[in-house]
Structure formats: structure tokens, C-alpha cells
Amino acid sequence: MIISLLVAASTNNVIGRDNKLLWHLPNDMKYFKNTTWGMPVVMGRKTYESLAGDPLPGRFNFVITRNRDWDPHNEKTKVVASLGEAIAAAGQTDCKETFVIGGGEIYKEAMSIADKIYMTRVHAVLEGDTSFPAIDEQHWQMVSHLDFPVDEKHAYAYSFQVWERKK
């Protein structure tokens, strides 16, 4: 099974502040939905809560938390205690790829086991309290890159990038 990270990050790797994104990019939302549809998504509890406490439809939702008493109040969400447990549970779905979708601490932990990174690079330097780890180009190679300018629906220029771990 391929383990992929899917993230939108500013030029300085900021991904959010106060458990919220710092931008509204409709094309990124469509990209996220189309890329992850039908697949397992793995996230931390805070990321899940930032989704208004609802699982993402059309996907297997796995939420990592150390709080054994935490209840998502939704039978479509599987609560696990660790990234390893989430990956193992996602492997039981028979899907070919699992997507780690945040937050910052989960990305840091998953970086060492990931095979691929789907990144929306937001071309801005922004202040936030949560970051994505820097991509070390000694270990990763960009295999796809598509740029988009600012327009009436997108306040920031951005790029869709796909990175693969070097063999």
C-alpha cells in the first residue's frame, strides 16, 4: 500500500493557525476531494475537529488520538491510538493508497514512512502556528508541478506538486 501525505502549505511551510487554514482555494478543495475519494484518510483529532466534527464523506476516516475517552460521535469514524495503528487499519480496506491529511505532528511522524507527497504549494509567506516539515530534496523528487495564478476565486497563486521518495 502506498502511504501518501496530502497537504496545502505556504512557501514557508505554514499549514494553519488556530486549527484553521489561512486561505480559501476552491481548486485545492476539489483536488483534495478528487485525490482522496474512496480512499482511507488518516488525521489527528484536531484536524478531525476542524472538519466540524464530521467524517469526510466517501472515504474511510481514521482519527489518531491519545485520549482514550474521546468519542467522535460518528460510527463512520474509526478512532486509533497511533499512526501505526491507523496505517494497519487502513491496510485492511483493500485500497491501494492511504492519505495522511494532518495535522502538523502527524505529518512529522508520517514523513519517514511516506512514499509520496501531494502538495498544494501556496505562493505566500504566512504566519501560523502549525507547519509541514521541510521536504529534503536528497530524499524526495518532484515528479509533477502545475502552476495556477491569482484569479477572482483564488487570492493566492499556487502550484499542485507531487513528490516521490527517491529509491
Rosetta constraint file for C-alpha pairs under 8 A:
AtomPair CA 1 CA 91 HARMONIC 6.90 0.50
AtomPair CA 1 CA 95 HARMONIC 7.36 0.50
AtomPair CA 1 CA 96 HARMONIC 5.03 0.50
AtomPair CA 1 CA 97 HARMONIC 5.41 0.50
AtomPair CA 1 CA 98 HARMONIC 7.22 0.50
AtomPair CA 2 CA 96 HARMONIC 6.22 0.50
AtomPair CA 2 CA 97 HARMONIC 4.52 0.50
AtomPair CA 2 CA 98 HARMONIC 6.27 0.50
AtomPair CA 2 CA 114 HARMONIC 7.66 0.50
AtomPair CA 2 CA 115 HARMONIC 6.11 0.50
AtomPair CA 2 CA 116 HARMONIC 7.57 0.50
AtomPair CA 3 CA 97 HARMONIC 5.88 0.50
AtomPair CA 3 CA 98 HARMONIC 5.08 0.50
AtomPair CA 3 CA 99 HARMONIC 6.23 0.50
AtomPair CA 3 CA 100 HARMONIC 7.49 0.50
AtomPair CA 3 CA 113 HARMONIC 7.20 0.50
AtomPair CA 3 CA 114 HARMONIC 4.96 0.50
AtomPair CA 3 CA 115 HARMONIC 5.41 0.50
AtomPair CA 3 CA 116 HARMONIC 6.61 0.50
AtomPair CA 4 CA 97 HARMONIC 7.02 0.50
AtomPair CA 4 CA 98 HARMONIC 6.04 0.50
AtomPair CA 4 CA 99 HARMONIC 4.87 0.50
AtomPair CA 4 CA 100 HARMONIC 6.13 0.50
AtomPair CA 4 CA 114 HARMONIC 5.51 0.50
AtomPair CA 4 CA 115 HARMONIC 5.84 0.50
AtomPair CA 4 CA 116 HARMONIC 4.62 0.50
AtomPair CA 4 CA 117 HARMONIC 5.46 0.50
AtomPair CA 4 CA 118 HARMONIC 7.15 0.50
AtomPair CA 5 CA 99 HARMONIC 5.55 0.50
AtomPair CA 5 CA 100 HARMONIC 4.75 0.50
AtomPair CA 5 CA 101 HARMONIC 6.19 0.50
AtomPair CA 5 CA 107 HARMONIC 7.22 0.50
AtomPair CA 5 CA 110 HARMONIC 7.74 0.50
AtomPair CA 5 CA 111 HARMONIC 7.74 0.50
AtomPair CA 5 CA 114 HARMONIC 6.73 0.50
AtomPair CA 5 CA 116 HARMONIC 6.35 0.50
AtomPair CA 5 CA 117 HARMONIC 4.68 0.50
AtomPair CA 5 CA 118 HARMONIC 6.08 0.50
AtomPair CA 5 CA 119 HARMONIC 7.94 0.50
AtomPair CA 6 CA 32 HARMONIC 7.69 0.50
AtomPair CA 6 CA 99 HARMONIC 6.29 0.50
AtomPair CA 6 CA 100 HARMONIC 6.16 0.50
AtomPair CA 6 CA 101 HARMONIC 5.32 0.50
AtomPair CA 6 CA 102 HARMONIC 7.96 0.50
AtomPair CA 6 CA 117 HARMONIC 5.91 0.50
AtomPair CA 6 CA 118 HARMONIC 4.69 0.50
AtomPair CA 6 CA 119 HARMONIC 5.91 0.50
AtomPair CA 7 CA 15 HARMONIC 7.75 0.50
AtomPair CA 7 CA 101 HARMONIC 6.33 0.50
AtomPair CA 7 CA 102 HARMONIC 7.40 0.50
AtomPair CA 7 CA 117 HARMONIC 7.74 0.50
AtomPair CA 7 CA 118 HARMONIC 6.38 0.50
AtomPair CA 7 CA 119 HARMONIC 5.00 0.50
AtomPair CA 7 CA 120 HARMONIC 6.24 0.50
AtomPair CA 7 CA 132 HARMONIC 7.91 0.50
AtomPair CA 8 CA 15 HARMONIC 6.31 0.50
AtomPair CA 8 CA 28 HARMONIC 7.91 0.50
AtomPair CA 8 CA 119 HARMONIC 5.58 0.50
AtomPair CA 8 CA 120 HARMONIC 4.38 0.50
AtomPair CA 8 CA 121 HARMONIC 5.89 0.50
AtomPair CA 8 CA 122 HARMONIC 6.81 0.50
AtomPair CA 9 CA 13 HARMONIC 4.96 0.50
AtomPair CA 9 CA 14 HARMONIC 5.40 0.50
AtomPair CA 9 CA 15 HARMONIC 4.75 0.50
AtomPair CA 9 CA 119 HARMONIC 7.17 0.50
AtomPair CA 9 CA 120 HARMONIC 6.34 0.50
AtomPair CA 9 CA 121 HARMONIC 5.29 0.50
AtomPair CA 9 CA 122 HARMONIC 5.77 0.50
AtomPair CA 9 CA 131 HARMONIC 7.61 0.50
AtomPair CA 9 CA 132 HARMONIC 6.79 0.50
AtomPair CA 10 CA 14 HARMONIC 5.20 0.50
AtomPair CA 10 CA 15 HARMONIC 6.56 0.50
AtomPair CA 10 CA 121 HARMONIC 5.76 0.50
AtomPair CA 10 CA 122 HARMONIC 4.45 0.50
AtomPair CA 10 CA 123 HARMONIC 5.97 0.50
AtomPair CA 10 CA 124 HARMONIC 5.59 0.50
AtomPair CA 10 CA 125 HARMONIC 6.01 0.50
AtomPair CA 10 CA 126 HARMONIC 6.52 0.50
AtomPair CA 11 CA 121 HARMONIC 6.50 0.50
AtomPair CA 11 CA 122 HARMONIC 6.12 0.50
AtomPair CA 11 CA 123 HARMONIC 5.45 0.50
AtomPair CA 11 CA 124 HARMONIC 5.52 0.50
AtomPair CA 11 CA 125 HARMONIC 5.52 0.50
AtomPair CA 11 CA 126 HARMONIC 7.92 0.50
AtomPair CA 12 CA 124 HARMONIC 7.72 0.50
AtomPair CA 12 CA 125 HARMONIC 5.60 0.50
AtomPair CA 12 CA 126 HARMONIC 7.09 0.50
AtomPair CA 13 CA 131 HARMONIC 5.38 0.50
AtomPair CA 13 CA 132 HARMONIC 5.25 0.50
AtomPair CA 13 CA 133 HARMONIC 7.05 0.50
AtomPair CA 13 CA 134 HARMONIC 6.95 0.50
AtomPair CA 14 CA 126 HARMONIC 6.56 0.50
AtomPair CA 14 CA 127 HARMONIC 6.85 0.50
AtomPair CA 14 CA 128 HARMONIC 5.85 0.50
AtomPair CA 14 CA 129 HARMONIC 7.44 0.50
AtomPair CA 14 CA 130 HARMONIC 5.91 0.50
AtomPair CA 14 CA 131 HARMONIC 4.28 0.50
AtomPair CA 14 CA 132 HARMONIC 6.32 0.50
AtomPair CA 15 CA 21 HARMONIC 6.48 0.50
AtomPair CA 15 CA 22 HARMONIC 7.38 0.50
AtomPair CA 15 CA 104 HARMONIC 7.76 0.50
AtomPair CA 15 CA 128 HARMONIC 7.16 0.50
AtomPair CA 15 CA 130 HARMONIC 5.66 0.50
AtomPair CA 15 CA 131 HARMONIC 5.12 0.50
AtomPair CA 15 CA 132 HARMONIC 6.36 0.50
AtomPair CA 16 CA 20 HARMONIC 5.36 0.50
AtomPair CA 16 CA 21 HARMONIC 4.63 0.50
AtomPair CA 16 CA 22 HARMONIC 5.69 0.50
AtomPair CA 16 CA 128 HARMONIC 5.41 0.50
AtomPair CA 16 CA 129 HARMONIC 6.30 0.50
AtomPair CA 16 CA 130 HARMONIC 5.26 0.50
AtomPair CA 16 CA 131 HARMONIC 7.07 0.50
AtomPair CA 17 CA 21 HARMONIC 6.63 0.50
AtomPair CA 17 CA 22 HARMONIC 6.89 0.50
AtomPair CA 17 CA 127 HARMONIC 7.75 0.50
AtomPair CA 17 CA 128 HARMONIC 4.53 0.50
AtomPair CA 17 CA 129 HARMONIC 4.92 0.50
AtomPair CA 17 CA 130 HARMONIC 6.18 0.50
AtomPair CA 18 CA 128 HARMONIC 7.94 0.50
AtomPair CA 18 CA 129 HARMONIC 7.03 0.50
AtomPair CA 19 CA 46 HARMONIC 6.94 0.50
AtomPair CA 19 CA 47 HARMONIC 7.09 0.50
AtomPair CA 19 CA 50 HARMONIC 6.09 0.50
AtomPair CA 20 CA 50 HARMONIC 6.70 0.50
AtomPair CA 22 CA 126 HARMONIC 7.96 0.50
AtomPair CA 23 CA 155 HARMONIC 7.73 0.50
AtomPair CA 23 CA 156 HARMONIC 7.88 0.50
AtomPair CA 24 CA 154 HARMONIC 6.98 0.50
AtomPair CA 24 CA 155 HARMONIC 7.69 0.50
AtomPair CA 25 CA 29 HARMONIC 6.55 0.50
AtomPair CA 25 CA 153 HARMONIC 7.17 0.50
AtomPair CA 25 CA 154 HARMONIC 5.41 0.50
AtomPair CA 25 CA 155 HARMONIC 7.65 0.50
AtomPair CA 25 CA 156 HARMONIC 7.93 0.50
AtomPair CA 26 CA 30 HARMONIC 6.39 0.50
AtomPair CA 26 CA 153 HARMONIC 7.13 0.50
AtomPair CA 26 CA 154 HARMONIC 7.26 0.50
AtomPair CA 27 CA 31 HARMONIC 6.09 0.50
AtomPair CA 28 CA 32 HARMONIC 6.04 0.50
AtomPair CA 28 CA 120 HARMONIC 6.94 0.50
AtomPair CA 29 CA 33 HARMONIC 6.19 0.50
AtomPair CA 30 CA 34 HARMONIC 6.02 0.50
AtomPair CA 31 CA 35 HARMONIC 5.92 0.50
AtomPair CA 32 CA 36 HARMONIC 6.12 0.50
AtomPair CA 33 CA 37 HARMONIC 5.71 0.50
AtomPair CA 36 CA 40 HARMONIC 7.46 0.50
AtomPair CA 36 CA 41 HARMONIC 7.24 0.50
AtomPair CA 36 CA 59 HARMONIC 7.17 0.50
AtomPair CA 36 CA 99 HARMONIC 6.89 0.50
AtomPair CA 37 CA 58 HARMONIC 5.81 0.50
AtomPair CA 37 CA 59 HARMONIC 5.82 0.50
AtomPair CA 38 CA 58 HARMONIC 5.31 0.50
AtomPair CA 38 CA 59 HARMONIC 4.70 0.50
AtomPair CA 38 CA 60 HARMONIC 7.22 0.50
AtomPair CA 39 CA 58 HARMONIC 7.84 0.50
AtomPair CA 39 CA 59 HARMONIC 5.17 0.50
AtomPair CA 39 CA 60 HARMONIC 6.14 0.50
AtomPair CA 39 CA 95 HARMONIC 6.22 0.50
AtomPair CA 39 CA 97 HARMONIC 6.69 0.50
AtomPair CA 39 CA 98 HARMONIC 6.24 0.50
AtomPair CA 39 CA 99 HARMONIC 7.39 0.50
AtomPair CA 40 CA 59 HARMONIC 5.60 0.50
AtomPair CA 40 CA 60 HARMONIC 4.32 0.50
AtomPair CA 40 CA 61 HARMONIC 5.98 0.50
AtomPair CA 40 CA 62 HARMONIC 7.28 0.50
AtomPair CA 40 CA 90 HARMONIC 5.79 0.50
AtomPair CA 40 CA 93 HARMONIC 7.60 0.50
AtomPair CA 40 CA 95 HARMONIC 7.41 0.50
AtomPair CA 40 CA 97 HARMONIC 7.45 0.50
AtomPair CA 40 CA 98 HARMONIC 5.07 0.50
AtomPair CA 40 CA 99 HARMONIC 6.21 0.50
AtomPair CA 41 CA 59 HARMONIC 6.72 0.50
AtomPair CA 41 CA 60 HARMONIC 6.06 0.50
AtomPair CA 41 CA 61 HARMONIC 5.21 0.50
AtomPair CA 41 CA 62 HARMONIC 6.15 0.50
AtomPair CA 41 CA 98 HARMONIC 6.10 0.50
AtomPair CA 41 CA 99 HARMONIC 4.78 0.50
AtomPair CA 41 CA 100 HARMONIC 5.76 0.50
AtomPair CA 41 CA 101 HARMONIC 6.51 0.50
AtomPair CA 42 CA 61 HARMONIC 6.31 0.50
AtomPair CA 42 CA 62 HARMONIC 4.82 0.50
AtomPair CA 42 CA 63 HARMONIC 5.99 0.50
AtomPair CA 42 CA 64 HARMONIC 7.43 0.50
AtomPair CA 42 CA 86 HARMONIC 6.60 0.50
AtomPair CA 42 CA 87 HARMONIC 7.80 0.50
AtomPair CA 42 CA 98 HARMONIC 7.47 0.50
AtomPair CA 42 CA 99 HARMONIC 6.09 0.50
AtomPair CA 42 CA 100 HARMONIC 4.64 0.50
AtomPair CA 42 CA 101 HARMONIC 6.02 0.50
AtomPair CA 42 CA 102 HARMONIC 7.52 0.50
AtomPair CA 43 CA 47 HARMONIC 6.10 0.50
AtomPair CA 43 CA 48 HARMONIC 6.52 0.50
AtomPair CA 43 CA 61 HARMONIC 7.90 0.50
AtomPair CA 43 CA 62 HARMONIC 6.37 0.50
AtomPair CA 43 CA 63 HARMONIC 5.09 0.50
AtomPair CA 43 CA 64 HARMONIC 6.13 0.50
AtomPair CA 43 CA 100 HARMONIC 6.04 0.50
AtomPair CA 43 CA 101 HARMONIC 5.43 0.50
AtomPair CA 43 CA 102 HARMONIC 5.10 0.50
AtomPair CA 43 CA 103 HARMONIC 6.61 0.50
AtomPair CA 43 CA 106 HARMONIC 7.06 0.50
AtomPair CA 44 CA 48 HARMONIC 6.36 0.50
AtomPair CA 44 CA 63 HARMONIC 5.36 0.50
AtomPair CA 44 CA 64 HARMONIC 4.70 0.50
AtomPair CA 44 CA 65 HARMONIC 6.30 0.50
AtomPair CA 44 CA 102 HARMONIC 6.22 0.50
AtomPair CA 44 CA 103 HARMONIC 5.98 0.50
AtomPair CA 44 CA 106 HARMONIC 6.46 0.50
AtomPair CA 45 CA 49 HARMONIC 6.16 0.50
AtomPair CA 45 CA 63 HARMONIC 5.74 0.50
AtomPair CA 45 CA 64 HARMONIC 5.88 0.50
AtomPair CA 45 CA 65 HARMONIC 5.64 0.50
AtomPair CA 46 CA 50 HARMONIC 6.15 0.50
AtomPair CA 46 CA 103 HARMONIC 7.31 0.50
AtomPair CA 47 CA 51 HARMONIC 6.69 0.50
AtomPair CA 47 CA 102 HARMONIC 6.18 0.50
AtomPair CA 47 CA 103 HARMONIC 5.77 0.50
AtomPair CA 48 CA 52 HARMONIC 7.40 0.50
AtomPair CA 48 CA 53 HARMONIC 5.83 0.50
AtomPair CA 48 CA 54 HARMONIC 7.23 0.50
AtomPair CA 48 CA 55 HARMONIC 7.29 0.50
AtomPair CA 48 CA 63 HARMONIC 6.89 0.50
AtomPair CA 49 CA 53 HARMONIC 4.47 0.50
AtomPair CA 49 CA 54 HARMONIC 7.59 0.50
AtomPair CA 51 CA 55 HARMONIC 7.48 0.50
AtomPair CA 51 CA 56 HARMONIC 7.93 0.50
AtomPair CA 53 CA 72 HARMONIC 6.92 0.50
AtomPair CA 54 CA 74 HARMONIC 7.52 0.50
AtomPair CA 55 CA 61 HARMONIC 6.13 0.50
AtomPair CA 55 CA 74 HARMONIC 7.69 0.50
AtomPair CA 55 CA 76 HARMONIC 6.80 0.50
AtomPair CA 55 CA 77 HARMONIC 6.18 0.50
AtomPair CA 56 CA 60 HARMONIC 7.93 0.50
AtomPair CA 56 CA 61 HARMONIC 6.79 0.50
AtomPair CA 60 CA 76 HARMONIC 7.48 0.50
AtomPair CA 60 CA 77 HARMONIC 7.41 0.50
AtomPair CA 60 CA 90 HARMONIC 7.69 0.50
AtomPair CA 61 CA 76 HARMONIC 6.95 0.50
AtomPair CA 61 CA 77 HARMONIC 5.12 0.50
AtomPair CA 61 CA 78 HARMONIC 6.26 0.50
AtomPair CA 62 CA 77 HARMONIC 6.00 0.50
AtomPair CA 62 CA 78 HARMONIC 4.90 0.50
AtomPair CA 62 CA 79 HARMONIC 5.90 0.50
AtomPair CA 62 CA 80 HARMONIC 6.83 0.50
AtomPair CA 62 CA 86 HARMONIC 6.12 0.50
AtomPair CA 62 CA 90 HARMONIC 7.70 0.50
AtomPair CA 63 CA 77 HARMONIC 7.03 0.50
AtomPair CA 63 CA 78 HARMONIC 6.22 0.50
AtomPair CA 63 CA 79 HARMONIC 4.90 0.50
AtomPair CA 63 CA 80 HARMONIC 6.01 0.50
AtomPair CA 63 CA 86 HARMONIC 7.55 0.50
AtomPair CA 64 CA 79 HARMONIC 6.07 0.50
AtomPair CA 64 CA 80 HARMONIC 4.98 0.50
AtomPair CA 64 CA 81 HARMONIC 5.43 0.50
AtomPair CA 64 CA 82 HARMONIC 5.71 0.50
AtomPair CA 64 CA 83 HARMONIC 6.66 0.50
AtomPair CA 64 CA 86 HARMONIC 7.07 0.50
AtomPair CA 65 CA 70 HARMONIC 7.70 0.50
AtomPair CA 65 CA 79 HARMONIC 7.15 0.50
AtomPair CA 65 CA 80 HARMONIC 6.46 0.50
AtomPair CA 65 CA 81 HARMONIC 5.36 0.50
AtomPair CA 65 CA 82 HARMONIC 7.07 0.50
AtomPair CA 66 CA 81 HARMONIC 5.49 0.50
AtomPair CA 66 CA 82 HARMONIC 7.57 0.50
AtomPair CA 67 CA 81 HARMONIC 7.99 0.50
AtomPair CA 68 CA 81 HARMONIC 7.70 0.50
AtomPair CA 71 CA 79 HARMONIC 7.90 0.50
AtomPair CA 72 CA 77 HARMONIC 6.85 0.50
AtomPair CA 72 CA 79 HARMONIC 7.85 0.50
AtomPair CA 80 CA 85 HARMONIC 6.14 0.50
AtomPair CA 80 CA 86 HARMONIC 5.96 0.50
AtomPair CA 81 CA 85 HARMONIC 6.63 0.50
AtomPair CA 81 CA 86 HARMONIC 7.78 0.50
AtomPair CA 82 CA 86 HARMONIC 6.28 0.50
AtomPair CA 83 CA 87 HARMONIC 6.17 0.50
AtomPair CA 83 CA 106 HARMONIC 7.47 0.50
AtomPair CA 83 CA 109 HARMONIC 7.77 0.50
AtomPair CA 83 CA 110 HARMONIC 7.42 0.50
AtomPair CA 84 CA 88 HARMONIC 6.15 0.50
AtomPair CA 85 CA 89 HARMONIC 6.09 0.50
AtomPair CA 86 CA 90 HARMONIC 6.04 0.50
AtomPair CA 87 CA 91 HARMONIC 6.12 0.50
AtomPair CA 87 CA 98 HARMONIC 7.52 0.50
AtomPair CA 88 CA 92 HARMONIC 6.75 0.50
AtomPair CA 89 CA 93 HARMONIC 7.27 0.50
AtomPair CA 90 CA 94 HARMONIC 7.90 0.50
AtomPair CA 90 CA 95 HARMONIC 7.70 0.50
AtomPair CA 90 CA 98 HARMONIC 6.63 0.50
AtomPair CA 91 CA 95 HARMONIC 6.94 0.50
AtomPair CA 91 CA 98 HARMONIC 7.92 0.50
AtomPair CA 100 CA 106 HARMONIC 7.74 0.50
AtomPair CA 100 CA 107 HARMONIC 7.16 0.50
AtomPair CA 100 CA 110 HARMONIC 7.52 0.50
AtomPair CA 101 CA 107 HARMONIC 7.65 0.50
AtomPair CA 102 CA 106 HARMONIC 5.68 0.50
AtomPair CA 102 CA 107 HARMONIC 5.74 0.50
AtomPair CA 103 CA 107 HARMONIC 6.13 0.50
AtomPair CA 103 CA 130 HARMONIC 7.64 0.50
AtomPair CA 104 CA 108 HARMONIC 6.29 0.50
AtomPair CA 104 CA 130 HARMONIC 5.66 0.50
AtomPair CA 104 CA 131 HARMONIC 5.54 0.50
AtomPair CA 104 CA 132 HARMONIC 5.72 0.50
AtomPair CA 104 CA 133 HARMONIC 7.83 0.50
AtomPair CA 105 CA 109 HARMONIC 6.33 0.50
AtomPair CA 106 CA 110 HARMONIC 6.02 0.50
AtomPair CA 107 CA 111 HARMONIC 5.89 0.50
AtomPair CA 107 CA 132 HARMONIC 6.59 0.50
AtomPair CA 107 CA 133 HARMONIC 7.17 0.50
AtomPair CA 108 CA 112 HARMONIC 7.87 0.50
AtomPair CA 108 CA 132 HARMONIC 7.21 0.50
AtomPair CA 108 CA 133 HARMONIC 6.00 0.50
AtomPair CA 110 CA 114 HARMONIC 6.00 0.50
AtomPair CA 111 CA 133 HARMONIC 7.80 0.50
AtomPair CA 114 CA 165 HARMONIC 7.61 0.50
AtomPair CA 115 CA 164 HARMONIC 6.01 0.50
AtomPair CA 115 CA 165 HARMONIC 5.37 0.50
AtomPair CA 116 CA 162 HARMONIC 7.16 0.50
AtomPair CA 116 CA 163 HARMONIC 5.57 0.50
AtomPair CA 116 CA 164 HARMONIC 4.51 0.50
AtomPair CA 116 CA 165 HARMONIC 6.14 0.50
AtomPair CA 117 CA 161 HARMONIC 7.96 0.50
AtomPair CA 117 CA 162 HARMONIC 5.69 0.50
AtomPair CA 117 CA 163 HARMONIC 4.95 0.50
AtomPair CA 117 CA 164 HARMONIC 6.47 0.50
AtomPair CA 118 CA 160 HARMONIC 7.38 0.50
AtomPair CA 118 CA 161 HARMONIC 5.95 0.50
AtomPair CA 118 CA 162 HARMONIC 4.69 0.50
AtomPair CA 118 CA 163 HARMONIC 6.52 0.50
AtomPair CA 119 CA 159 HARMONIC 7.92 0.50
AtomPair CA 119 CA 160 HARMONIC 5.91 0.50
AtomPair CA 119 CA 161 HARMONIC 5.06 0.50
AtomPair CA 119 CA 162 HARMONIC 6.19 0.50
AtomPair CA 119 CA 163 HARMONIC 7.83 0.50
AtomPair CA 120 CA 158 HARMONIC 6.56 0.50
AtomPair CA 120 CA 159 HARMONIC 5.52 0.50
AtomPair CA 120 CA 160 HARMONIC 4.63 0.50
AtomPair CA 120 CA 161 HARMONIC 6.15 0.50
AtomPair CA 121 CA 158 HARMONIC 5.39 0.50
AtomPair CA 121 CA 159 HARMONIC 5.08 0.50
AtomPair CA 121 CA 160 HARMONIC 6.43 0.50
AtomPair CA 121 CA 161 HARMONIC 7.11 0.50
AtomPair CA 122 CA 156 HARMONIC 6.54 0.50
AtomPair CA 122 CA 157 HARMONIC 6.30 0.50
AtomPair CA 122 CA 158 HARMONIC 4.43 0.50
AtomPair CA 122 CA 159 HARMONIC 6.70 0.50
AtomPair CA 123 CA 156 HARMONIC 6.36 0.50
AtomPair CA 123 CA 157 HARMONIC 5.41 0.50
AtomPair CA 123 CA 158 HARMONIC 5.33 0.50
AtomPair CA 123 CA 159 HARMONIC 7.74 0.50
AtomPair CA 124 CA 156 HARMONIC 6.99 0.50
AtomPair CA 124 CA 157 HARMONIC 7.88 0.50
AtomPair CA 135 CA 140 HARMONIC 6.91 0.50
AtomPair CA 136 CA 140 HARMONIC 6.13 0.50
AtomPair CA 137 CA 141 HARMONIC 6.16 0.50
AtomPair CA 138 CA 166 HARMONIC 7.90 0.50
AtomPair CA 139 CA 165 HARMONIC 5.81 0.50
AtomPair CA 139 CA 166 HARMONIC 5.37 0.50
AtomPair CA 140 CA 163 HARMONIC 6.16 0.50
AtomPair CA 140 CA 164 HARMONIC 5.58 0.50
AtomPair CA 140 CA 165 HARMONIC 4.50 0.50
AtomPair CA 140 CA 166 HARMONIC 5.32 0.50
AtomPair CA 141 CA 163 HARMONIC 5.35 0.50
AtomPair CA 141 CA 164 HARMONIC 5.42 0.50
AtomPair CA 141 CA 165 HARMONIC 6.35 0.50
AtomPair CA 141 CA 166 HARMONIC 6.22 0.50
AtomPair CA 142 CA 161 HARMONIC 6.88 0.50
AtomPair CA 142 CA 162 HARMONIC 5.76 0.50
AtomPair CA 142 CA 163 HARMONIC 4.21 0.50
AtomPair CA 142 CA 164 HARMONIC 6.43 0.50
AtomPair CA 143 CA 161 HARMONIC 7.62 0.50
AtomPair CA 143 CA 162 HARMONIC 5.69 0.50
AtomPair CA 143 CA 163 HARMONIC 5.64 0.50
AtomPair CA 143 CA 164 HARMONIC 6.76 0.50
AtomPair CA 144 CA 160 HARMONIC 7.69 0.50
AtomPair CA 144 CA 161 HARMONIC 5.42 0.50
AtomPair CA 144 CA 162 HARMONIC 4.99 0.50
AtomPair CA 144 CA 163 HARMONIC 7.15 0.50
AtomPair CA 145 CA 159 HARMONIC 6.56 0.50
AtomPair CA 145 CA 160 HARMONIC 5.66 0.50
AtomPair CA 145 CA 161 HARMONIC 4.50 0.50
AtomPair CA 145 CA 162 HARMONIC 6.66 0.50
AtomPair CA 146 CA 159 HARMONIC 5.32 0.50
AtomPair CA 146 CA 160 HARMONIC 5.19 0.50
AtomPair CA 146 CA 161 HARMONIC 6.60 0.50
AtomPair CA 147 CA 157 HARMONIC 7.67 0.50
AtomPair CA 147 CA 158 HARMONIC 6.04 0.50
AtomPair CA 147 CA 159 HARMONIC 4.28 0.50
AtomPair CA 147 CA 160 HARMONIC 6.61 0.50
AtomPair CA 148 CA 157 HARMONIC 5.69 0.50
AtomPair CA 148 CA 158 HARMONIC 5.37 0.50
AtomPair CA 148 CA 159 HARMONIC 5.88 0.50
AtomPair CA 149 CA 156 HARMONIC 7.27 0.50
AtomPair CA 149 CA 157 HARMONIC 4.44 0.50
AtomPair CA 149 CA 158 HARMONIC 6.66 0.50
AtomPair CA 150 CA 154 HARMONIC 5.40 0.50
AtomPair CA 150 CA 155 HARMONIC 5.58 0.50
AtomPair CA 150 CA 156 HARMONIC 5.16 0.50
AtomPair CA 150 CA 157 HARMONIC 4.60 0.50
AtomPair CA 150 CA 158 HARMONIC 7.86 0.50
AtomPair CA 151 CA 155 HARMONIC 6.64 0.50
